[in-house]
Amino acid sequence: MKIGVVGATGLVGQTFLQILEQRSVGGAAATGVSSADATGFDLALFASENSVGKTMSFRGKSYPVHALSKGCFNGLELVFFSSGDPISQEWAPQAAQAGAWAVDNSAAFRMDDRYPLIVPEVNGDLLSRQKTPTIIANPNCSTIQLVVALNPLLKNLGLESVKVASYQSVSGAGQAGVDELDSQIAAYAGALSRSESNPQHSLKAKAFPHPILSSCIPQIGSLQEGGYYSEEIKVIRESKKILRSPRLRVSAMTVRVPVRASHAEAVWVTLNKEVSREEVVATLAAAPGLVVQDDPAKSIYPLQGRAAGEDPVFVGRIHRDVEDPFTWLFWVVSDNVRKGAALNGVQIAELIFGSPLF
């Protein structure tokens, strides 16, 4: 494979490389290929001008970081984009024109009807219709884990409406979000050691509108019409497109929480018929990409800290609404940088090429 990664030095870009490296090791072990032979492909890394001259290691080999330039995608078969909307809008079409499949992690093309918005476990069949290289949109992180859980219910039990409240980790804001939480933890600890009367005064906010260490912040993205923030609009619109259910009623509130990695969601779904708990659990447990962790009597349910670094979407706390027999509640957790971004992109690529990349 001749693969490019745009935004290679960022949090998602680095995770793309980690996952590709893990898959190359697995592929080499499964086929008997030596570790040295497993690196026999072209890897082109791109980032901002500030990163030009740096090198990044992949399978023991160093690769230089380049700036984007005219013709930089020539000869590549696949390019992962994780650099934000403006970069994707300008460069993803150029990658496709150069003959590469462009798997884009930004929001630039998600709601564009010309391009598929893909979660492989849900609507990966759409990729079979794509015969020539084009842009494939990678959904929003909180949308991905939600639709992986909703899809089996929609297909097998019938889904009328969805309400979701998210609890999104700081890694959803990239490395800057993680660094800000870590710096606030250090500042708070320092203020305590100095016996300051209000340690929260030492917390400075830049990546978020308020200090994230001391509060859950019900604001992700920009304010939109009707009082919604853009993250909530993404969940609503993208879920309908991916599930191919434009009439599905979806309501969302998204909240940033002081957790380093993995997003959690409290979900209410109303089915179009009354079913047993055993049916709901069995339907979720049989779905691809989902792992049920549900024994609340033993305090067993998905946790963000434990989901970090893992590939599946985890679901638990599955129970019926006491006021409505058609409505069910459950808790969904997944690593937002892996399944919510880089892993989903790699899975898209593996569907495009019909096999693992290595």
C-alpha positions in Angstrom: 0.0 0.0 0.0 1.0 3.6 -0.7 -0.6 5.5 2.2 -0.6 9.1 3.2 -1.6 10.6 6.5 -2.5 14.3 6.6 -2.3 15.7 10.2 0.2 13.0 11.1 1.6 14.8 14.2 -1.9 15.4 15.7 -3.6 13.1 18.3 -5.8 11.4 15.7 -3.0 11.2 13.1 -0.7 9.5 15.6 -3.4 7.1 16.4 -3.9 6.3 12.7 -0.2 5.3 12.7 -0.5 3.3 15.9 -3.4 1.3 14.5 -1.7 0.7 11.2 1.4 -0.4 13.0 -0.7 -2.8 15.2 -2.4 -4.2 12.1 0.9 -4.6 10.2 2.3 -6.7 13.1 -0.9 -8.8 13.2 -0.9 -9.2 9.5 2.8 -10.2 9.5 2.2 -12.8 12.2 -0.8 -14.3 10.5 0.9 -14.7 7.1 4.4 -15.6 8.3 5.8 -12.4 6.8 8.9 -11.1 8.7 8.7 -7.8 10.5 11.1 -6.2 8.0 9.0 -7.3 5.1 5.9 -5.9 6.8 7.2 -2.3 6.3 7.5 -2.8 2.5 5.1 0.0 1.5 5.3 3.7 1.0 4.2 6.0 3.8 3.8 9.7 3.2 3.3 11.9 6.3 1.9 15.5 6.1 1.4 18.2 8.7 1.7 22.0 9.1 4.8 24.0 8.2 5.7 23.9 11.9 6.2 20.2 11.7 8.2 20.0 8.5 11.7 18.5 9.2 10.4 16.3 12.0 10.5 12.5 11.6 8.1 9.9 12.9 8.8 6.3 13.6 6.8 3.4 12.1 7.8 -0.2 12.5 11.3 0.8 13.4 11.8 3.1 10.4 11.8 6.9 10.4 9.6 8.8 8.0 10.0 12.6 7.3 7.0 15.0 7.8 6.2 17.1 4.7 4.0 20.1 4.1 1.1 19.8 1.7 2.0 20.9 -1.8 0.8 20.6 -5.4 1.2 17.0 -6.6 2.0 15.6 -3.1 -0.6 12.9 -3.4 0.7 11.5 -6.8 1.3 7.8 -6.6 -0.6 7.3 -3.3 -3.5 4.9 -3.1 -5.1 6.0 0.2 -4.9 9.2 2.2 -6.2 9.6 5.7 -7.1 13.2 6.6 -7.3 14.5 10.2 -6.5 18.2 10.0 -9.8 19.9 10.3 -12.4 21.3 7.8 -10.4 23.9 5.9 -7.5 21.6 5.1 -9.8 18.8 4.0 -12.0 21.1 1.9 -8.9 22.2 0.0 -6.8 19.0 -0.2 -9.1 16.0 0.0 -10.5 16.6 -3.5 -6.9 16.9 -4.8 -6.1 13.5 -3.3 -9.1 11.9 -5.0 -8.2 13.6 -8.3 -4.7 12.2 -8.0 -6.2 8.7 -7.8 -6.2 8.1 -4.0 -9.1 7.2 -1.8 -9.5 10.1 0.7 -10.8 9.0 4.1 -11.7 12.3 5.8 -12.1 12.7 9.5 -13.3 16.3 9.4 -16.9 17.5 9.1 -16.3 19.1 5.7 -18.0 16.4 3.6 -20.2 14.5 6.0 -23.5 15.9 5.0 -22.6 16.3 1.3 -24.9 13.9 -0.6 -22.1 13.3 -3.1 -20.0 11.4 -0.6 -20.8 8.5 1.7 -20.7 8.9 5.5 -19.6 5.5 6.7 -19.5 3.4 9.9 -18.5 0.0 8.6 -20.7 -2.0 11.0 -23.8 0.0 10.0 -23.6 1.0 6.4 -20.4 -0.3 5.0 -22.3 -1.9 2.2 -22.5 1.5 0.5 -18.8 1.3 -0.3 -19.4 -1.5 -2.8 -21.1 1.2 -5.0 -17.9 3.2 -5.1 -15.8 2.1 -8.1 -13.3 4.8 -8.4 -11.3 6.8 -5.8 -13.4 9.4 -4.1 -13.8 11.1 -0.7 -15.3 8.9 2.1 -16.4 10.9 5.2 -15.6 9.6 8.6 -18.4 10.6 11.1 -18.2 12.6 14.3 -16.8 10.6 17.2 -19.9 10.7 19.4 -22.1 9.8 16.4 -20.1 6.7 15.6 -20.5 4.9 18.9 -24.1 5.9 19.1 -25.1 4.4 15.7 -23.2 1.2 16.3 -25.5 0.7 19.3 -28.7 1.9 17.5 -28.3 0.0 14.3 -29.2 -3.5 15.6 -32.2 -2.1 17.5 -33.4 -0.3 14.3 -33.0 -3.4 12.2 -34.3 -6.0 14.5 -36.8 -4.3 16.9 -37.9 -1.1 15.2 -36.8 2.3 16.4 -39.1 5.3 16.7 -37.0 7.9 18.5 -33.7 8.5 20.2 -32.6 10.9 23.0 -28.9 11.0 23.9 -26.8 13.0 26.5 -23.1 12.7 25.9 -20.2 12.9 28.4 -17.3 13.6 26.1 -13.6 13.4 27.1 -11.1 16.2 26.6 -9.3 14.2 23.9 -12.2 15.1 21.7 -10.6 18.5 21.5 -7.3 17.0 20.4 -4.0 17.2 22.2 -4.7 20.7 23.3 -7.6 19.5 25.3 -5.6 16.7 27.0 -2.8 19.1 27.8 -5.2 21.6 29.3 -6.7 19.1 31.7 -3.2 17.9 32.7 -2.0 21.5 33.3 -5.1 22.3 35.4 -4.6 19.2 37.5 -1.0 20.3 38.2 -2.1 23.9 38.9 -4.8 22.8 41.3 -2.4 20.5 43.1 0.1 23.4 43.4 -2.5 25.7 44.8 -3.5 23.2 47.4 0.1 22.7 48.4 0.3 26.5 49.0 -3.0 26.4 51.0 -4.6 28.9 48.7 -8.2 29.7 49.8 -9.7 29.0 46.4 -7.5 26.7 44.2 -9.9 27.0 41.3 -8.7 30.6 40.8 -5.4 29.1 39.6 -7.1 27.3 36.6 -6.7 28.9 33.2 -8.9 28.0 30.3 -7.9 28.2 26.6 -9.0 25.0 24.8 -12.4 25.2 26.5 -14.6 28.1 27.5 -14.2 27.4 31.2 -11.8 25.4 33.4 -12.6 21.8 32.6 -11.1 20.3 35.8 -13.8 21.9 38.0 -16.9 21.6 35.8 -18.8 19.6 33.2 -19.3 22.1 30.3 -22.5 21.8 28.3 -20.9 23.4 25.2 -19.1 21.6 22.4 -18.7 23.5 19.2 -20.3 26.7 18.1 -23.8 28.0 19.0 -26.4 27.4 16.4 -30.0 28.4 15.8 -32.5 27.2 18.3 -29.9 27.0 21.2 -28.1 23.9 19.9 -24.3 23.6 19.7 -22.8 22.3 16.5 -21.8 19.0 18.1 -25.4 18.3 18.9 -26.5 19.1 15.3 -23.8 16.7 14.0 -25.1 13.9 16.2 -28.7 14.5 15.0 -28.0 14.9 11.3 -25.2 12.3 10.9 -27.1 9.6 12.8 -30.1 9.9 10.4 -27.8 9.8 7.3 -25.8 6.8 8.5 -28.8 4.8 9.6 -30.6 5.7 6.4 -33.6 6.9 8.5 -34.4 10.5 7.7 -37.6 10.4 9.7 -36.1 9.1 12.9 -36.6 11.5 15.7 -33.2 12.2 17.3 -32.5 14.7 20.2 -29.0 15.3 21.6 -27.2 17.3 24.3 -23.5 17.1 24.4 -21.3 17.8 27.4 -17.5 18.0 27.9 -16.3 16.3 31.1 -13.0 16.2 32.9 -12.0 12.7 31.6 -8.9 12.2 29.4 -10.1 9.6 27.0 -13.3 7.9 25.8 -16.8 9.3 25.3 -19.8 8.1 27.2 -23.5 8.5 26.3 -26.8 8.0 28.2 -29.3 6.9 25.6 -33.1 6.6 25.6 -34.6 4.7 22.7 -38.3 4.3 22.0 -39.1 1.1 20.0 -42.3 0.6 18.0 -43.3 -2.5 19.9 -43.0 -3.9 23.4 -40.1 -6.4 23.9 -38.4 -8.2 26.8 -35.1 -7.2 28.3 -33.7 -10.5 27.1 -34.5 -9.5 23.5 -32.9 -6.1 23.8 -29.7 -7.6 25.4 -29.5 -10.4 22.9 -29.9 -8.0 20.0 -27.1 -5.7 21.2 -24.8 -8.6 22.1 -25.1 -10.1 18.6 -24.2 -6.9 16.9 -20.8 -6.4 15.3 -18.5 -4.0 17.1 -20.5 -4.1 20.3 -19.6 -5.6 23.6 -22.3 -5.8 26.3 -21.1 -5.2 29.9 -24.2 -5.4 31.9 -24.4 -6.6 35.5 -25.3 -3.6 37.6 -25.8 -5.7 40.7 -22.1 -6.3 40.6 -21.3 -2.7 39.5 -20.4 -4.0 36.0 -21.0 -1.5 33.2 -18.8 0.3 30.7 -16.3 2.9 32.1 -14.5 5.5 30.1 -11.1 4.7 31.7 -11.4 1.1 30.9 -12.5 1.7 27.3 -9.5 3.9 26.5 -7.2 2.1 24.1 -9.9 -0.5 23.2 -11.5 -1.0 19.9 -15.2 -2.0 20.6 -18.2 0.1 21.5 -19.3 -1.0 25.0 -22.9 -0.9 26.2 -24.5 -1.5 29.6 -27.1 -0.4 32.2 -29.8 -1.7 29.9 -33.2 -1.3 31.5 -36.8 -0.4 30.6 -38.2 3.1 31.3 -40.5 2.8 34.3 -43.0 5.2 32.7 -43.0 3.8 29.2 -42.8 0.1 28.3 -41.6 0.9 24.8 -38.6 3.0 25.9 -35.3 1.6 27.0 -32.2 3.2 28.6 -28.6 2.2 28.2 -25.1 3.5 28.6 -22.6 3.6 25.7 -18.9 4.1 26.0 -16.1 4.0 23.4 -12.6 5.4 22.8 -13.3 8.5 20.8 -9.9 8.7 19.2 -9.8 5.0 18.1 -13.3 3.8 17.1 -14.5 7.4 17.1 -11.9 8.5 14.6 -8.8 6.6 13.5 -10.0 3.0 13.8 -13.2 3.7 12.0 -11.1 5.3 9.2 -8.9 2.2 8.9 -11.9 -0.1 8.9 -13.3 2.0 6.0 -10.1 1.6 4.1 -10.1 -2.1 4.7 -13.6 -2.3 3.2 -12.5 -0.2 0.2 -9.6 -2.6 -0.6 -11.5 -5.7 0.4 -8.9 -6.9 2.8 -6.6 -5.8 5.6 -4.1 -3.1 4.5 -1.2 -5.4 5.4 
